[in-house]
């Protein structure tokens, strides 16, 4: 591309950002002061990325000017300086002096680190990636297990409010508080709200020999019924003079039946069994099985409806009941099933009722609707100054398709960086190592990528202590080489050894 055309295009883009500043001011008027500049930078980034920039990179690199590839955290300053330098290279006068509040590269790094310290209660000089670990049920009765996890490198203890009860959770909290005094280290407590449970109900079938089965066998091409309840389906089938021959699975949330439409997909057990809705009634859906990577649908298995607009509350009655406990003992709360900015409002109103305005909030991005609405969720979320994002890759991969998860998780990281919001990398991190004691090469590579986030989450497993230690070691090595998606260019041992011979 000729430099004249390059200057013209980028100059137009820069002026577009300047023209939109009043709009940005209006959109961010309710944003907390600590995030005001970050919110504006996010909006500038969205404008920047709405343009195809690929044709500019090569010419900019040839000229020794920033190629805009690393502009996420400081969009206006980066673009402004690029245009300025292009003018100077052409011997032209650059007299644009916009009255725009901006942040540079170093300032953007500092903002991200400051917001991470706020969310994770970190010390001023601590720039390391946090390690979050899910506490297993046995941790409620084994304080030494929690102690070993802390000594291995756990910074944040995750308590999943979908499992267990108040007695179990209270025991975990008490142990953590006791260990904090003993070890002299603050251990943050993260509590995940349950959210709506899109799962199959309990399956109890009596086999030929009287044996109770907790699953049904399915095959490709077979039609099954997803019903609100067995009685409702039986009554409807009888009225319609249909023979009750199809296998029936009950769903825990009846709204699934009401909201789903013919032609949409229904996935079971992390997408291991896939189906399409071919018929619908007020009491049930008729599904055609289109793919089976497992032979059976079991009790309490997850259901995903990637094409369906579900009219479900992000906060369930159980979540509202659990909030007082979480607000009293947690440092951070994970907001499951958040999909829209209004969902953020719903949680904030409940937090106000519990007098927990300063509690750390993590928005879990686990479905396509949340991903598409991420900028709006963040702008609304930034009305408070203690927030983060979890890339919940399990459900997200099922919802958007496994072939897209790498692309989408990268886009979430970039958007969070533009907003200077700390991100948590979650789901199946070192899972094989945690469960079997042996890591795969792919999951080690995944951990290296996870260092772009401010926190990495491990789940449970018999070898969890080893997994924590390996994760800590890898993150320590990677942190010296990169910040976000940018190489820090630390001295390489291989380079130092070779140049000694020169």
N, C-alpha and C positions, 0 to 999 in steps of 0.2 A: 504494500500500500504506500502511495506517495505521502510524504510528510504533510503536504498542504491539505490533502483530504483527511488525514489523521487529525490534524489540528482542528479542522472545521467540525468533525464529528464529535470530538471530545470537548471542544469548547461549547458546542450546543448542549451536550449532556451536562456539563458543569452549570450552565445557565438555567437549565431545567431544574436542577437541584435548588438553585438560588430562588427561582420563582415559586417553588413549592414550600419554602420555609414557613410562610404564614399558615399554610395548611398543616404542616408538621406541628407548629405551635398550638394549633387548635386541637389536633388529635392527642397531643401529650399534655394538655392543660391539667389533667388530674393525676399525672404521674408524680410519684414521690421525687423530691428534690435530688436524692442520691442517684436516681435513675433518669433524670430529665435528659441529659446529654446522651445517655445510652439509648434511650427510646428514639431520639432524633436520628442517631446514627443507624439504628435498625431501619427506620423508614427510608433513609438515604440509600442504604444497602439494597432494599427492595426495589427502589427505582433503578439503581445501577444494574441489578441482576435481571431486570425486565428487558434489558437490551442485550443482544448477542455480542459479546465482546471478543469472540475468538479471533476475528480477523485483525485485531489490533496488537495482539501479544508479540508476534514475531518482529514487527517493525519497531515496537517500543524496546524490545530486548536488544535488537541490533544497534539502536541509538544509545544504549546504556541508560535507559530511563525505566522507571518502574512499569512493569507490564500489567498492573492492576490485579494480578493474581492473588495478592495477599492484602487486599484493601478492606477486609471484613470489619476490623475493629476501628478503622479511622478513615471512612469513606471520603468525606469531603476534603480533608487535608491531603489525602493521597491523590485524588483527582485534580485538585487545585495545583499541586506541585508538578504533576505530570504536564498539565497544560502550560504552566509557567515555563518549565524547562524547554518544552517544544518551541514556544515563542522565542526564547533566548537563543536556541540553536539556529533559528531562522534569522536571528538578528532583528527581531521585531520587538516593539515595546509592549509589555504586558502591564496594563494599568488597571486591571480589575481589582477593586478593593471591597469585597462584599462584607456586609456587617452580619457575619454568620458565626455563631458559637461553634467551635470545633475542637476536636481532640486529635493529637498526633499518634504515631505508632507507639512510642514509649508510654504515653498517657493511657492509651487503650489497654495495654498490657497491665498497667497499674490498676485500672478500673476493674478488670476481670479478677485480678488477684484480691483486690479489696472486697469485692462482692462475694468471692469464695470464702474469704476469712470471716465475713459477717455470717454467711449461711452455715458454715461448718465450725464456727467458734475457734478459728485457728489463731495462732500467735502471729504477731506482726511480721516476723522473719521467716515464717513457714510457707514455702511455696510448693511443697510436695503434694502429689496426688493423694487424696484420701482413699482409704480402703474400707468399704462397707461390707459387713458379713451378716447373713441371715442366721439368727439364733435358732438351732433345732429345739424341738420340744424338750429334750433331755436337759437342756441348759437351765430349765426352771428348777431342777433338783440337783444340779451339779455345778457349783460355783467354780470348781477347778477347771472345768471345760472352758468357761468364759475367760478365766484368768489365762489359760494357755492360748486362747485366741488373741487376747490383748498382747501377750508377750510375743506372739508370732508376727504381729503387725496390724491388728484390727484397730481402726480409729473410730468407726461408727458401728454400733450394734443395731441391726434391723430386726424389729418385731413385727411379724405379719399378723394383723388383727383379723385375718380371714380364718386363722387357726387358733385353737386354744380358747382360754377364757380369762376373766380378770384375775383369778387366783394365779394362773400360770404367768401372765404378763407381769403381775405385781412382784412375783418371786424373781423374775429376770431383772426387773428394775432395781429391786433391793440389792441383788448381787452386784450389779454394775456400780451402784453407789458405794457399796462396801469396798469394792476393789479400787475405785477411784481414790479412796482415802489411803488404802494400803500401798498402791503403786505410785500415787502422786501424779496421775495423768488423767486429764479430762477425756471421758469416753462419751461421745454423743449418742443419743438414743433417737433412732428413726422409727416411726410407726406408720405402717401402710394401712390406710383405710381400705375396707373390703371392696366397696363399690358394688354395683349390681352383679349378681352371680349368673352368668350365662352358662348354665350347665345342665346336663341331663339329670333327672331325678333318680332316686334309688330304683334299681331294676331287680325284681325278685320273680323269677320264673321257675315253675316247678317242672323239672325234667321227667323223663319217662320213668325213672326209678325213684322218683320222689326227691331227687337232689335239687336244692335251690341254686339257680344260676343268677349271677349278677351282671350278665352281659347278654347281648344278642348277636348272633352271627349274621353278617351281611355279605353281599357280593355285588359286583358291577352289574348294572341293569335291573337290579331288584328294586321294587317300590316298597318303601316303609312309611310309617306314619309318625309324625312328631306332633304330639297332642298335649293339650292343657292337662288332661287327666284321662285315665283309661275309661272311666264311666261315661264321660262326655263323648268320647269317640264312639263307644259302643252304642250309645243312645242315638247318635247322629247316623251312624252306619245302618242301624236297624230301621230308622225312619226312611232312609234313602234306599232301603232294600238291598244294601250291599252286604256281601258275605264278609264276615270279620276274619279274613285270612291273613291280612298284612301284619307284619310285625310292628309293634307300637312302642315308641319311646316317649316318656313324659319329659317335659321341660319345666325347670323350676320357675322361670319367669314367663308368665302368660302373655306379657306384652310382645314377646317374640312372635307368637302366633298372630297377633293383631296387626303388627307392623310389617311383617314380611309379605312379599308379593310374588305372584307366579313369575317364574323365570329367574329369580334371584338365587344365589348360592347359599347353601348351609354347610358349614364345615364342622367336623367333630374331632376332638382329641388332637389339637394342634395341627389340624389340616390333614391328619392321617387318613380320614374317611371324608370324601367329598360328595356332595349331592346338589341337585337342582330342584326347586319347587315346581311341581307340575300341576298341582291342584290345591285349592284352599277352601277352608270352611271356617266359620267363627270359632270352632273348637279344635281344629287341627290343620296341619299342612301335610300334603302327600309329597314325598320326596323320591326322586329317582337317584340311586347311587351311581355316581359317574367315575369314581376312582377309590380303590381300597389299598392302602399301604399297611393296614391292619385288618384282621378278619372279623373283629368284634367291636361293638360299641358298648362301653361299660358304664357303670353307675358313676355319677358326679364327674363326668368328663366335660371339658370345655366345649362350648359352641361358639363359632364365629359366623357372623353374617356380614361379609365385606361389602355387599351391595345395598344393604338395608339401612334406611334411616330410622333408627330405633328411638322411640319416644320414652326413654328411660331417664329417671333422675340420676344425675351424677352422684348425688348424696342420697343414700338409702336411709331408711329408718334406723337400721343397725348402725350405720356410720354416725348418725346424729346422736344415737345412744352412746357410742364409743368415744365421741369427741371430748366430753369432759375429762375422761381418764387420760386420753392422749394429750390434751392441752395441759394437764397437770404434770405429766411425767416426761413427755417427749421434747426433744430439742428441734426435731423436724417432723413434719407430717407429709406422707406421700398421698397425693390426690389421685386416686384411681378413676378412670373413665371420664376424665375431663375432656370435653369436646368443643366447647364454645366459650367465648368471653363471658356469657351469662352464667355458665357453670362456675367460673371464677368468682363472680359476684355472690353466687349462692353460698360458696364456702366462706367467703369473707364475712358475710352476714352471720353465719353460725359461729365463726371465730370471735366476732364482736360480742355475741351473746355469752361466750365463755371467757370473755375478757382476755383474749389471747392474740391481740393485734400484732405483737412482735414475734410470734412463733414462726420458725422457718417453714416455708411451704415448697414442696417439690411437685411440679406438674408432670404427671406420667403420660408420655405420649405413646399410646398403645393401640391406636386405630387410625384409619385413614382420615376420618373426619377431624380428629385432633391434629394430625399432621397438616392438613390443608388450612386449618384455622390457627396454626401456631403463631403467626405474627400478631393476630388479634388477642389470643390468649396471653401472650407476653406483654403486650401494651396494657391490657387490663390488670395483669398480675403485677406490673411495675408500679401500680398505685401504692404498693407496699415495698419495702426495701430489703426484704429477706426472702428471696425466692431462688429457685433453681428448676432444672428440667431433667427428668429421667428419660433416657431413650430405652423404653421397655420393649426390647427387640423380639421377645417371644410372641406375644399377641400381634405386635406390629407386623412381623414377618408373615404371619398367617393371613392377616387382613390385606396386606398390599401385594403379597406374593414373594416367595423367597428370592426370586431373581432380582427383586428391586431393593431388598433390605440394605445392601451395602451402599447403594446410591442414596437412599432416603436417610440413613443414619448419618451420612456425611453432610447432607443438606441441613439436618437438624443441628449438627455441630457448628456449621457455618452461620446459621441464623442466630444461634445462641452466642457465638463469638461477636457477631455484629451488635447484639444487644448487651454484650458484656455480662451475660448471665451464665453462672456455672452449670455444667452439665454432668450427669451421672451416666456412665456406660454400664448397662445391666443386661442380664439374661445369658446364661450358658457360658460365662467367663470361666475358663479352666474347668469346665464341668467334668470332663473325662478324668482329669487329674484328681479333682475333689472326690469323685465316686470310686475310681479304680486305683489311684496312685500313680497312673502313667498318663502324661499329657500327650495330646496329638500335636503334630507340627503346626497344623492350622490354628489351634487355639493359642499357641505361643505367639504366632503372628498377629492374632486378634488382640492379644494383650498389648503388643507394641502399638497397635492402632488406638487402643483404649487410652493411652497416655495423653491423647489430645483432649480428653475430658478432665474435669477437676476431681472426679471421684469415680472409682470402679467398684462394682458390686459383685460379690461372690455369693453363691447359694450354699446349700448344705451338702454334706457328704462325709463318708468315713475318713477321708484323708484331707479334711478341710484345713488342718493346721499346716500341712505341707503346701497346700494350694496358696494359703495366705503368704507363706514365706517366699514361694516362687514368684508370686505376683509382686510382692514388695521389692524383691531383688531386681526383677525386670524393669519395674517402674523407675527405680533408682538409676538404672543404667540409661534408660531412654530419656529421662528428664534432663540430663545433661546435654542431650543432642538436639532437642526440639522444644518449641513452645507452640501449642496448637498445631497447625499444619505447616509451620515454618521451621526450617532447619536453623539451629542455633550456631552451627559450625564450631563446635568445640574441637580442640586438637585431637586428631586421630592417632592412636598408638601405631597403627600400621604406617602412617605417614611419617611419624617421628622416628621410627626405627629405620625406615628407608633413607630418610634425609641425613641421618647420622653418617651414612656411608659416602655422602656427596662431598 
